[in-house]
Amino acid sequence: MGEQTPIEELLSGAAQDAGGWVGALAVAQMATGWDGAVVRWSHSAQELLGYTPPEVVGRHIADLLHPGADRVLGRALWETAAAGHGVMGTVTAWHRDGHPLELEIWASPVPDRRQGASAVLVFAADAHAARRIRGSSAVWDGLFSRSPVGIAVFDTQLRFLQVNAALEAMNGLPESSHLGRRLAEVLPEVNAEEMETAMREVLRTGEPALDRYRIGRTPADPGHDRMWSCSYTHVQDPGGRPIGVIATLVDITVQRRDHLEAEAGRRRLGLLNEASARIGASLDLERTAQALADLAVPYLADAVTVDILETLARGDEPGAGLSGGVELRRLGKAPLTGSAVTRILAPLGRTLGFPAAAPYTQVLAARRPFVITHLDESSIAAAARYSSVPAQLLGAGVHSFLMVPLTARDLVLGLATLCRTRPGDPFASEDAALAVELATRAAVGIDNARLYQHEHETAVVLQRSMLPQHITPPAGIEVAHRYLPASDVNEVGGDWYDVLSLPGGKAALLIGDVMGHGIGAAAVMGRLSASVRTLGRLDMPPIAMLQQLEATLADLAEPMLATFLYVLCDPATGHCDVTRAGHPPPAVVEPDGTAYLVNSPPGAPLGVGGIDFTTTHLTLPRGSVLVLYTDGLVEARGSDLDQRLDDLTRLLTEPQQSLDHLCDSLITRLVPASADDDIALLTARVGPVPDRPF
C-alpha cells in the first residue's frame, strides 16, 4: 500500500473540490480524562502551543495555563465541562517558548465508558485571530444582507452557495431555488454561458472580471429584457488555492436605456444633418429622391422607395386633386441590388397608377404617415385588392411597413415607402417621426428642384429666343456658330453672339456674356442684344456703341456687368477694328495655318463705368478666320487660363474641313462633358481662299 496522504490535505482537497471554506481559523483539538489529565494532544495543538504529545499527555490541563494569570477561570471552565455542560471562554496559556498566548476555548463533555464519568473534549484557537475573523464576518454579514447590490457566492464548480436579498429580488427567486444549482439552471433566459466563461477565467487566473453584461429575462420581470453589470472576484484559502467566486450585480436597465436613447438621438441628429447636406446638394429630382432612399437604408429601414407625382416628374405643375386616383413615378429605390424585397418592387423610372381608394392615394390625401407595425394577411387585405405586391412582400419577410408623404410649401409631391425585415424590430412612433423629418427635408429639396427646373427651362427658352435664329452675313463673309448651355446642375447664363450687315458691305461680328445666371441674366442679355442691333445698324462707331451699352446697364434697377467684344470687319480689304470690354481676345487663323490671339487692350466689363475703351486696328489676309468665344470655352476649374488659351491656338493650327467642323472640334476638344458655364462660339472667314478648303 502506498504512502498515505495526510488527513489535513485530504480534507482540504475535498473541501476545495466541493467549493467549501476551510482553514480560515486554525483550531487545536485536545481531550482530558475525568480527572483533568490530558489524554489526547493533536498535531494542531502542538502547532498552536509548541508542546509535543509526550510533553503533555498525563499532565493536568490546568498546568498549561500561564503561571502569572488567574487560573481559577480555567479550572472553573474545565470543571463545568466535566460536570456535563458545554462551555466557552478566554484563557491565557503558556507557550512552550515561554510567552503567554491568549486562547479562546470551547469545551464539551464526552461520556467515558471505562470510568463511568465524563471526559472533556477541548477546542482552542488564537483569540486574536478569532476576533479578527468574527469582525470580518460581521462586516460581510452586514454588507451581504443590507447591500442594494446583488451578491452571490459560487463554489469552484460554479454552483450557488449563497445569495443575498437584493439578488433574490433581481432574480425573482428565493435563496433556496439557487443553492447547489448553476446559473443556467436557475436563469435559463439570460446569457448564462457567457457569464460562466468569465467566472472560469477568474478562477483560472485569479484576476477579477469587471463590468460584464448579464442580459435577458428573470422571473422578477418575465415580460421584458433587462441588463445587469456584473463583476466577479475569486476567493482563495490561506494556502492560496481558489475556493470560489463572489459575484456582484447592479441593474443598469434604466441607465442603459437612457444611454441608448441618447445615442439614438445623436445618430438621428447626425442623420438629419447629413440629409440636409446631401439632399440639399442637388437640384435634380432623381438625385434628390435617390438621396432620401440611400439615407434611410439601413439606419431606418431595410428597403425604401421614393415615388413622385407623375405631373411633377414630367415638369408640369401639380394636378388638380386625387379624387380620380394618382400616378406616381418611381425616382428613388434602395438598395438597388442584393435585396429580395427591392427585386419585388417596381424599378426606377416606372410610372405606377393607384385608384382613389388605394392606400398610396389615401396617404397622399391625408398628408399623414401611415404605419403598419405588424404586417400580416389581414393588414394587407385592402392593398391586396389592387396589387399582388403586398403579399409578395409579406412572403419576402417584410413584417413592418411605413408610408410617409412628401409635402413642401403646402404641396403634396409624392411619398416614401419604408419596409423592415430585421427580426423583432417593428416601426415605432419615433421611427415615424424621424421618417417625417427626412421626408420633409427631401420634399423641400424636390420642390426646389422642381422650381429650379421650371426657371431653368424658362431661362433657356428666353435665351434661345433672343439668340439670332438666322444669320445672313454680307458678301465675302462666311460664318458658323454654336451655343452650348451649361449642364443641368448649373444655371443658364447670359451668353450671346450676332452678325450684323452694315452699310458699305461691312459686317459687325459681336459676342458678349452677361455676368450672372438665370432668367435675370437672360433678360439683360436680350436688352443688350437688341440695343446692339439698333445701334449697329445706325453705323455707330464701336466706342460710342459701348458707351451707350454702359448707359443701358446703368438704367437697370439692379447693377449688372457684361463682357463684350465688337469686331467691325470689311471683307473687301480685310481691315478689322477690334474693341473689347473685358472680354477674352479673339483668335485669328491665317490661310497658311498660323494662329494667334489678337493683341488688343482688354478694357473693363460694361457696367463698371468710368473706363475708356480702345479700338485696335488690324488687316487680315484674305481667307483668314476670326474666332470669337465666351469664357466658358477656355476657362475650366483647376486649369490655368494661359495654358487653356495656348491649347485653343494649338487646335486652330490643325487642318479643318469647314467652319462647322472647326466649331465642333473646338467644343469637343476643349469642353468637358459637364460644362460649368454657357459657351457661345462664333467663327467667320473673311474673304474666300480658293486653293485651300477650310
LUMLOFI-899675 format. One record per residue: x negated, y negated, z negated of N, C-alpha, C in turn; residue in three letters. Coordinates in steps of 0.05 Angstrom, whole numbers, plus 5000, padded with zeros to 4 digits. Example, Ala and Ser with C-alpha at 12.3 -4.5 7.8 and 13.67 -1.06 7.14 Angstrom:
BEGIN
473651144844475450904844473650664844ala 474350454858472750214857474249994843ser 
END
This chain:
BEGIN
498350245000500050005000498249755000met 498849565017497149335020497349154996gly 495648944997495548744975498248604973glu 499248594948501848464944501548164944gln 503648034956503847744956504747644929thr 503447444917504247344891507247264892pro 508547314869511447264868512046974873ile 510246784864510746494869510946434899glu 509146554914509146494943511546614956glu 512346864947514746984958517146804953leu 517346714928519546544920519646294936leu 517346164939517245914953517845954983ser 516746164995517346215023520246275028gly 521446435011524246505014525946255011ala 525246084992526745834988526545655012ala 524045645024523645475047525345575070gln 525345835075526945945097529945895093asp 530745885068533545845062534245545061ala 532245385064532745095063533045005034gly 532045145014532345074986530444864977gly 530744784951529044574939527544704915trp 524944754918523344894898520844734892val 519944744866517344624859517544334853gly 519844224850519943934843518843894815ala 519244084796518244054769516944324760leu 514444314751513144554741514244634714ala 515344874711516544964686515045214676val 514245204651512845434639514845614625ala 514345874626516146064612514546214591gln 515746244567514546394545516746514528met 516046714511518146834494516846914467ala 518546904446517646984419519447214409thr 518347354389520047554375521747414354gly 523147594339524947474318523447324297trp 520847384294519247254273517747014283asp 518146934308516846694319514146754332gly 513247004332510647064345511047074375ala 509146964389509246964419508847244429val 510847334446510647604458510247594488val 510747354500510447334530509247054535arg 507247054552505946794559505446804590trp 506946654605506846674634504446514645ser 503946564670501746424684502346124685his 504946044689505645764689505145634662ser 505545794640504945684613502045634610ala 500345814621497545774619496645524635gln 497945484658497245244674498144984660glu 500345004644501344764631499644694606leu 498944904589497644844563494744934562leu 493845084582490945164583490245414569gly 492045544553491445784538491946024555tyr 490046224552490546474566492346654549thr 493546854560495347024543494047144519pro 491547254520490347364496490047164474pro 489746904481489246704461491846624447glu 494146704458496746604447498446834437val 498547054451500347264443499747364415val 501847384398501547464370501447234351gly 500846994361500846754343503646644341arg 504146504319506746374316506946134335his 509146104348509445894368508945614356ile 509545584330509145324318506145244317ala 504345444319501545384319500645224343asp 502345224364501645074388502344774386leu 503744704365504444424363502044254355leu 502043994360499843824354499543794324his 497143834313496843834284497443574271pro 497243354286497843094274500643014277gly 502243164291505043094295506843234275ala 509243134274511243254255512143514267asp 511443734252512144004263514944084254arg 516243924238518844004227520844034250val 520743844269522643854292522244104308leu 519644174313519044414329520044664315gly 519644684289520544924275523644934274arg 524844704271527744694270528944784296ala 527744704318528744784344528545084347leu 526245204339525945494342527945644324trp 528245554299529945694281532845684290glu 533645454302536345424313536745624336thr 534845644353535045834376535046124366ala 533346184345533246454334535846524321ala 537346324312539946374299542146414319ala 541446404345543446474365544546234380gly 543246004379544145754392542145654413his 543045574436541245454455540645164447gly 538145084450537344814442535444704463val 535244424463533144294479532244054463met 529743984468528643754454525843684464gly 524643494451521943404459520043434436thr 517843564441515743614420513043534431val 511143504413508343444421506643694416thr 505643814439504044054437501043974438ala 499344174432496444134431495244294454trp 494244144474493044274497490344394489his 489744624502487244764495484844584498arg 484944374515482644194519482443994497asp 484443994478484143814455485643554458gly 487643534475489143284477492143354474his 493643164463496443214459497943204486pro 500143354487501743364512504743374504leu 506143164512509043154506510543344524glu 512143524512513643724527516643694522leu 518143744543520943794540521344104539glu 522844204519523144494517526144554518ile 526644794529529344904528529145184517trp 530445234495530245494482532945634481ala 532945894485535446044486535046314472ser 536846404455536546664442536946894461pro 535447114457535747354473535847594454val 537947754455538047984436535648164438pro 534548244415532248424413533348684403asp 533648884421534849134414533249284393arg 530649254395528949404376529149294348arg 529249034345529248914319532048864308gln 533948884326536648824317537148534312gly 535348364322535648084318535247944344ala 534947684344534647524368531847444373ser 530847514397528347394406529047124419ala 527046954425527646694436526046664463val 527546584484526346524510526046214512leu 523546124516522945844516521945754544val 523045524553522145404578521045124570phe 518745054581517444804575516444664600ala 516544394600515644234623514543974613ala 512743854628511543594622513843394620asp 514043264596516343084591516242844610ala 513842744615513642514633514642584661his 513842814671514742904698517742944699ala 518843054677521743104676523242844676ala 522242644660523642384660523542254688arg 521242274701520942154727522842274747arg 523142544746524942674765527842604759ile 528542584732531242514725531842224735arg 529842044733530241774743530741764773gly 529041914787529441934816532142054823ser 532842254808535442384813537742194809ser 537442034788539641844782539841634804ala 537541544814537641354837538941484861val 537941724867539041874890542041924888trp 542942004864545742064860547341804863asp 546341584853547841334856548041244885gly 545641264899545641194927547441384943leu 547241634937548641834953551741804950phe 552541754925555441744920556741474927ser 555241254925556440994928555640854954arg 553840964969552940834994555140835015ser 555540605028557440595051556340735076pro 553740795075552440935097552941235094val 553641365116553941655115551241795111gly 551141975092548642125086549242415086ile 547442575099547642865099544942985094ala 544843205080542343355076542643625091val 540643675107540543925123538244095113phe 538544365114536244535109534644575134asp 532644745132530844775155532144925178thr 534445045173536045165195538144985205gln 538044725196539844515205542744575197leu 542944695173545644745161546144525140arg 548544435138549244235118548844345090phe 547344195073547044255045548744075028leu 549043825038550543635021551343395039gln 553643285035554543035049555742855028val 555542595033556742405014559542325023asn 560942175006563742105011563941935036ala 561941765042562141595066562141765091ala 560441985091560342155115562942325117leu 563942405094566542545095568642375109glu 568742115102570741935115570141905144ala 567641875152566941845180567742095197met 567242325185567842575200570642675196asn 572042565176574842645172575042925161gly 572943025147572843295136571643285108leu 572643455089571443465063568643605063pro 567243565041564543675040564543985043glu 566644105033566844405035566944495064ser 567944335082568144415110565344385124ser 563544255110560844215122558844425112his 558944495086556744645074556344915087leu 553744965093552945215105553445235135gly 554445025147555045035175553344825190arg 552944875216551444685232553244475244arg 551944265255553444035265555444105287leu 554544275306556244355328558644515319ala 558444655296560644805286562644615272glu 561644405259563344225245564644025263val 563043915282564043695300563443775329leu 565043945341564444035369564743815390pro 566043585384566543385404564543155403glu 562343195389560142995391557743125404val 555742965411553343065424551543205404asn 552443425393551043565371548343675381ala 548243785405545743905414543543695415glu 544143455424542143245426541243165398glu 543043155379542343085351540643295338met 541243545343539743765331536943775343glu 536743705369534043695381532343485367thr 533543255360532043045346531243145318ala 532943285304532343385277530043595278met 530143765298528043965300525343825305arg 525343615320522843475325521843345300glu 523643245283522943125257521643345239val 522843585238521743795223518943885233leu 518643875259516143965271513843765267arg 514443515271512343305270512143165243thr 514243165228514243005203514842715207gly 515142635233515642355239518642305239glu 519542075228522442025228523441955256pro 525942005261527241925286529341715279ala 529141485291530741255284532641175306leu 534941085299536940965317537641145341asp 538241395334539241575355542341555355arg 543541575378546441525380547941795380tyr 549741815360551742035360554241925372arg 555242055393557541945408559642165410ile 562142095407564242295411566542235392gly 568142445387570542425371570342605347arg 571542515324571642675300574542695291thr 575142875272577842885262578842635248pro 576942455241577742195229579142025249ala 578442045275579641885296579642045322asp 581342255323581142445345581842325372pro 583142095373584041985399582141795412gly 579941735399578141535410575241615407his 573541545427570741585425569541375406asp 567641455390566241275372563241315375arg 561741135363558841155365557641095338met 555641255331554241215306551241195311trp 549941025296546941005297545941195275ser 544241395283543341595265540241585262cys 539341625237536441635232535941895216ser 533742025222533042275210530242265197tyr 530142365172527542365157527142645146thr 524742745148524243015138523643005108his 524143225094523543245065521743485062val 519743465044517843675040517443735010gln 516543975005515944054977513243944969asp 512543974943509943874934507543984949pro 507944214962505844334977505644225006gly 507444035013507343915039508844065060gly 510444275052511944435072514744315075arg 515644295100518344175105520444365094pro 522344235080524544395068527244285076ile 527344085093529943985102529743715116gly 532043615122532343355136534543195123val 534042935119536142755109537042585133ile 539642575138540742415160542342185148ala 542041955159543641725152545141625177thr 547741555174549341485197550841225191leu 550941045211552440795209554240785234val 556740725229558640705251558240435265asp 557440445291556940195306558840165329ile 561140295327563040285349563839995356thr 564539835335565439565340563139395351val 560739415338558439265348557739335377gln 557939595382557239685409559239585429arg 561839585421563839485439563439185444arg 562839035423562338755426559938705444asp 557838865440555438845457556138905486his 557639115491558339195518560138975531leu 561938865515563638655526561938415533glu 560038345516558338115522556638165547ala 555638415549554038485573555838485598glu 558238585595560138575618560738285626ala 561038115605561537835611559237705626gly 556837775618554437665632554337775660arg 554938035664554938145691557038015708arg 559437975696561637845712560737565720arg 559537415701558737145708556637145730leu 554737335728552737365749553937435775gly 555937615775557337685800558737445812leu 560037285795561437055806559536845817leu 557236815803555136635814554136725840asn 553636995842552737105867554837075889glu 557437105881559537075900559636795911ala 559336595893559336315902557136265922ser 554736385917552536335935552836485961ala 553636735960553736895984556136836002arg 558436805988560936756004560936476015ile 559736286000559736006010557435956029gly 555736156034553436106052554236126082ala 556636216088557336256116559936116122ser 560136016146562635906156563736086179leu 563536346174564436536193566436726179asp 568736766192570836926179569837206173leu 568637346193567837616189565737646167glu 563737466168561637486148562737436120arg 564537246117565637186091567237416080thr 568937536097570537766089568738006081ala 566738056097564938276091563338226066gln 562537976060561137906036562837966011ala 565437916012567137985990567238285986leu 567438446007567538736004564838835993ala 562638736002560038825993559538755964asp 560538525955560138445927561738615908leu 564138705916565838855898564939145895ala 563339245913562439525912559439525904val 558639675884560239855867561039745841pro 560439485835560939375809563839395801tyr 565639325819568539315813570139545824leu 569239665846570839875859568940055874ala 570040285882568440475898568940445928asp 571140315935571740265964573440015965ala 572839835985574239585987574739526016val 577139416022577739306049578639016045thr 578138856065579038576065580438526091val 582938446090584638406114585638116115asp 585437996138586137716143588537706161ile 590237506157592537476175591637456204leu 592937606221592137626249592137346262glu 594037176254594136906266591636746260thr 590636776235588136636228585736756242leu 585637026244583437156257583237066287ala 585537006299585536906327584836616329arg 584636476307584036186307586536016308gly 588936136304591335986303591935896275asp 594035736272594935656246596535876233glu 596835876206598436086193601236106204pro 602436336203605136376213607236246196gly 609736266205611936136191612736276165ala 612436536163613236686139612736976142gly 613737126122613237416121615837576123leu 618037446129620637586129620737806150ser 619237766171619237966192616938166191gly 615538166168613238336165610638176169gly 608438316171605838176174603938346190val 602238206205600038336219597438236206glu 595638426200593138376187590838496203leu 588638346205586338446218584238516198arg 583038756199581038846180578338726187arg 577438536170574838406175572738476155leu 573438626134571438706114571938986104gly 569839136100570139416091567439506078lys 567639626055565239726041565939976024ala 564140176023561740196040562540266069pro 560740186087561340236116560940526123leu 559140666109558540946115558341096089thr 558441366092557841536069560041556049gly 562541476055564641486036567041626048ser 568041836035570441976045572841786045ala 572941606026575241416024575241226048val 572941096054572940906075573241036103thr 572541296105573041436130576041456136arg 577641466115580541486118581641216127ile 580540996117581640726122581040636150leu 582740456160582440356188579740216191ala 578540226214575840106219576039806220pro 573639676220573439386223574539306250leu 575939076250576938976275579739066282gly 580739276269583339386275585539196264arg 587639156280589939006271592039196261thr 593039146237594939316223597539166220leu 599839306226602439186222603939306199gly 605239136183606739236160609439106160phe 611539256155614239146154614638976129pro 616838836127617338656105617438796078ala 618339046077618639186052616039336043ala 614039336060611639486053610139346030ala 608639506013607239385991605239165999pro 603839206022602038996031603438726034tyr 605738736048607238496053608338376027thr 609138546008610238455983608138315966gln 605638415967603538285952603038005963val 603037975989602637716002604837525995leu 607337625995609637455988609637375959ala 608937555941608937495912606537325904ala 604337345919601837195913600737275885arg 601137515878600137625852598737885857arg 596737955840595438215843597438445837pro 596938665849598638905846596739135838phe 597339255814595539455803597139715800val 595939935809596940205802594740325786ile 595140335760593040425742592440725747thr 594440885750594141165754595641245780his 594141295801595341355827596241655827leu 598741695834599741975836601941975857asp 603242205860605242235881607542035878glu 608441995854610641815850609941525856ser 607441445849606641165853606141095882ser 605641295899605141235928607641285944ile 609841355931612241425947613141195965ala 613140945954614140725970612340675995ala 609740685991607840636013607840876033ala 608341116023608141356040610341356061ala 612441196058614541176078613541036104arg 611340886101610340736124607740846135tyr 606341006119603741106128602941356113ser 601341516125600241756112597741706097ser 596641456100594041396088594141416057val 596241316043596241346014595941636004pro 597341826017597042106009594142206014ala 592942116036590242196042588242086021gln 588741836013587041715992587341865966leu 589741935959590142095935588642355937leu 588642485960587242735963584242695963gly 583242455970580342405970579342325943ala 581042325922580142265895580741985885gly 582141825900582741555891584841585868val 584241475845586041505822587041245812his 585941015821586840755812586540565836ser 588540375837588840225862589539935854phe 588339745869588739455863588839295889leu 590839135892591038945915591138665904met 589538485916589338205907589738025931val 591637835930592037655953589837455955pro 589237365979587237155984588736895989leu 588736705970590136455973588236225969thr 588536015985586935775982588635545993ala 588535325978589935075986592935135992arg 594135305975596935385977597535536002asp 595535656014595935826038595236116031leu 596936296041596236586039594636656063val 592236756059590436816082590237116087leu 590737286068590337566071590237706044gly 589037936042588838076017586438256017leu 585538325992583338515988584538765974ala 583738995982584739245970582339395958thr 582539465933580339595918581239875909leu 579540075912580140345904577940445885cys 578740605866576840735847577141035849arg 574841165850574641455848573041545824thr 571541365812569941445789571641555767arg 570741775754572441915734573141745710pro 575641755702576541635676576141345674gly 576241195695575740905694577740755711asp 580340745702582340605718582040305717pro 583240165736583239875735584739775711phe 583539585697584739465674585339165680ala 586539035660587238745665584838575670ser 582638635656580238475660579038515688glu 579338765699578438815726580138655746asp 582738645742584538495759583838195758ala 583238095734582437815731579937745747ala 577937935745575437885759575837905789leu 577538095798578138115826579437865837ala 581237745821582537495829580537275831val 578537255813576437055814574837085840glu 574037335846572537385871574237315895leu 576737395895578537345918578937045922ala 579136895900579536605902577136475916thr 574736555907572336445920572136525949arg 572836775955572836865983574936715999ala 577236675987579436546002578636256009ala 577336115991576335845997574335856019val 572536056018570536086039571836146066gly 573836316066575236386091576736146102ile 578035996084579435756093577535546103asp 575235516090573235336100572235426128asn 571835686131571035786157573235736178ala 575735766170577935716189578035416197arg 577735236177577834956183575434876200leu 573034986193570634926208570935026237tyr 571935266240572235376267574135196284gln 576235106271578134926285576634666293his 575234546274573734296280571534346301glu 570234576298568034636317569134666345his 571334806348572534836375573534576386glu 574634406368575534146377573233976387thr 571033986371568633826379567533926405ala 567434196410566434306435568134216458val 570834236454572634146476572233856482val 572033696460571733406464569033346478leu 566933476469564333416481564233506510gln 565233746516565233846544566933666562arg 569133566551570833386567569433126574ser 567533046557566132786562563632826579met 562733066582560433116599561333096628leu 559633006646560432986674561233256685pro 563533266697564533516708563333576736gln 563133366751561933396778560033166783his 557433236787555433036792554833026822ile 555132786833554532756862552332546864thr 549832636866547632446867547432316895pro 546032096897545731966923543832136940pro 543732056966542032196985539132186975ala 537732406979534932416971534432506943gly 536532566928536232666901537732936899ile 536333136889537633396883537533436853glu 539733516841539733546811540833826804val 540033906780541134146767541234086737ala 543234186723543434106694544634346679his 544134336653545234536635545934406608arg 548034516596548734426568549134686552tyr 547734706529547934946512548634856484leu 551134916475551834836447550234996427pro 550234886403548835026381550235286376ala 548935476362550135726355552535686336ser 554035886332556535866317556135776288asp 553735836277553235756249552435466247val 552135326269551435036268553534876282asn 553934626273555934456284555034346311glu 557034286328556534166354555433886350val 553433806366552233546364553333356385gly 551733146391552632936409550832906433gly 549833126445548033116468549733066494asp 548532906512549932876538547832786559trp 548632806584547032726606548832626628tyr 547732496648549332396670547432306693asp 548532286717547132186740549031986753val 548031736757549731526768548531446796leu 550331406815549531296841549730996839ser 547630856846547530566843547230436870leu 547730176871547430036897544630066908pro 544430056934541830076948540730356949gly 542330556946541430836947539930926923gly 539830766902538430846878540131036861lys 538831146842540231336823539231276795ala 541031316776540331296748540531576735ala 538331676725538331926711538231866681leu 540131966665540131896637540832136620leu 539932126596540432336576540332216548ile 541932316530542032196503542832406482gly 542532326458543132506435544032336412asp 546632346405547632216381546832376357val 545632246338544732386314547132446296met 547632696290549932776275551133016288gly 553333116275554633356285557633326283his 559033496297561933506295563333306312gly 565933276306567633106322566732826323ile 565732726301564732446300562532396320gly 560532576320558332546339559232566367ala 561132756373562132786400563632536409ala 565132416391566732176398564831946404ala 562831906388560931686393559431736420val 558731986424557432056450559231976473met 561932016470563731946492563731646496gly 563731486475563731196478561131106492arg 558831216483556331136496556331216525leu 557231456531557231546559558931366577ser 561331296567563031116583561730846586ala 560430746565559130486567556930486587ser 555330706587553130716606554130726635val 556230876640557330886667558230606676arg 559530466658560530206666558230006670thr 556330006652554129816654552329886677leu 551930146681550130226703551230156730gly 553730186734554930116760555029816765arg 554629656743554329376747551429296753leu 549729506757546929476763545429306742asp 546229356717544929216694542129326690met 540129156686537429246681537329426656pro 535429626656535329816634535129696607pro 533429496603533129386576535629256566ile 536929106585539428976577541529186571ala 541529406586543529616580543129726552met 540629786545540129896518540929706496leu 540629446501541529256481544529256478gln 545929286500548829306499549729556484gln 548329776489548930026474548529986444leu 546429846437546029786408548429636397glu 549429446412551729286403554229476400ala 554429666418556729856416556530016390thr 554130106383553830256358554330076334leu 553529816336553929636314556829586308ala 558629626328561529586324562829816309asp 561430036305562630266291562930206262leu 565030326250565430296221563230426205ala 562230656215560130796202557630776218glu 555330716206552830696222552130956236pro 551330936260550431176276547931106291met 546331316296543831286312544031476335leu 542631396356542531566380539931516395ala 538831736405536431706423537531696451thr 535931566469536931516496534531496515phe 534831606539532731586560534131516586leu 533131296598534331196623532231176644tyr 532531316666530631316688532031206713val 531130976722532130856747530330936770leu 531431076789529831216810530731126838cys 528631076855529131006883528031246899asp 529731426910528731656924527231596950pro 527731356961526431286986523431226981ala 522731116959520031036953518731206931thr 520331346916519331506893518731336869gly 519531076870519030896847521030946825his 520030966801521731026777521130826755cys 523230736741522930576717523930746693asp 522230786674522930966651523130786626val 525530806613525930656588526930846566thr 525530846544526131036523527030896498arg 528931016484529830926457529631156438ala 527131216430526731436410527131716421gly 527431746448527932006460525332136468his 525332406469522932546479522232456507pro 519632446515518832346541519632536563pro 520232436587520932616609518332756619pro 518732976633516533116645516733096675ala 514433116688514233096717512733336728val 513833456749512433666764511933566792val 509433516799508833426826508833656846glu 508933596872509133806892506834006891pro 504533926882502234116881502334296856asp 504434256839504634426815503634296790gly 502434056792501533916768503933826751thr 503733876726505933806707504733636684ala 506333436676505333266654507733126642tyr 507333016618509332846605508832556612leu 510932406618510632126625509731976600val 507531826603506431666581507831396580asn 509931386563511431136560511931076531ser 512230826523512830756495515330896486pro 515331026463517731176454520030996446pro 519430756436521630586427522830696402gly 525030576393526530666369529330746377ala 530530926362533331006369535230776369pro 537230796385539330596386540730596358leu 541330356349542630336323540730236301gly 538130266306536130166286536229856285val 536229736309536429446311533829306307gly 533529076320531128916317528729016331gly 529029206350526729326363526829256393ile 524629166404524429106433523929366448asp 525229396471524829636488522929556511phe 521529766521519529726542520029916564thr 519729816589520129986612517430056625thr 517130306631514630406644515230456673thr 513430356691513830386720511830596730his 512830776747511130976760512331046787leu 510531146804511331226831510631526834thr 512731676841512331966843512032056872leu 510332246877510132366904512832476912pro 513432466938515932576948516032876942arg 518332956932518733236925518033296895gly 517233086880516733126851519333186837ser 519133316814521433386798521233246771val 523433106764523632986737525233176719leu 524233216695525533396675526233226651val 528833186646529833046623531233246604leu 530833216578531733426559532233286532tyr 533833416515534133326488532333496470thr 532033406445530133526427530733826420asp 533233906425533834186419532234386436gly 531234286460529634466477526834506466leu 525734306453522834326446522334336416val 524434286400524034296371525034566361glu 523334696344524034956332523034956303ala 524635066286523935076258521335236254arg 519435106240516935236234514835226256gly 515435066278513635046300512634756303ser 510234726313509034466317510134346343asp 511134086342512333966365510333936388leu 507933856382505933826404505534086418asp 505434306403505034566415507434636433gln 509834566424512234626439512234466465arg 511334216464511134046488509134166508leu 506934266496504834396514506134646527asp 507734796512509035026524510834946547asp 512234716543514034616564512534556590leu 510334406587508834326611507534576624thr 506734766608505535006619507635156636arg 510035186625512135316640512835176666leu 512534916666513234766690511234806713leu 508834896706506834946726507335216741thr 509035386730509535636743511335606768glu 510835756788512535736813515435786807pro 517235626818520135656814521435676841gln 523735806841525235846866527135616872gln 528235496851530235286854530435136828ser 531834906829532234756804534034906784leu 536035046795537635216777535935426763asp 534135556779532335756767530535626746his 529635376752527935236733529435196707leu 531935096708533535046684533835306667cys 534535516681534935776667532435876654asp 530235846669527635936659526835786634ser 527135526634526335366611527935436586leu 530635466589532235536566531635816556ile 531236006575530736276567528036306552thr 526036156562523336186551522936016526arg 524335796523523735616501525835626478leu 528235726483530335706463530735986451val 530736006423531336256410534236336414pro 534836586407537536696411539636526396ala 538936426372540836266356539735986354ser 540635806371539535536372540635376348ala 538835216336539635046313540834786322asp 540634716347541634456356542634486385asp 544334286393545134286421542834236439asp 543134316464541034276484542334166509ile 541333936518542133826544539633816562ala 539833906587537533916605538433816633leu 536933636643537533516670534933516686leu 534933646710532633636728533533506754thr 531633356766532233216791529733216809ala 530033306834527833286853528233026869arg 526132876870526232616884524932646912val 526632666932525632696960525132986966gly 525633076990525233356998522233427002pro 521633676999518933777006519334017024val 519233977050519934187069518134427067pro 515534387061513734617062513534767036asp 515134697016514934846990517734886978arg 518735126979521435176968521335146937pro 522934966928522834916899525634856888phe 
END
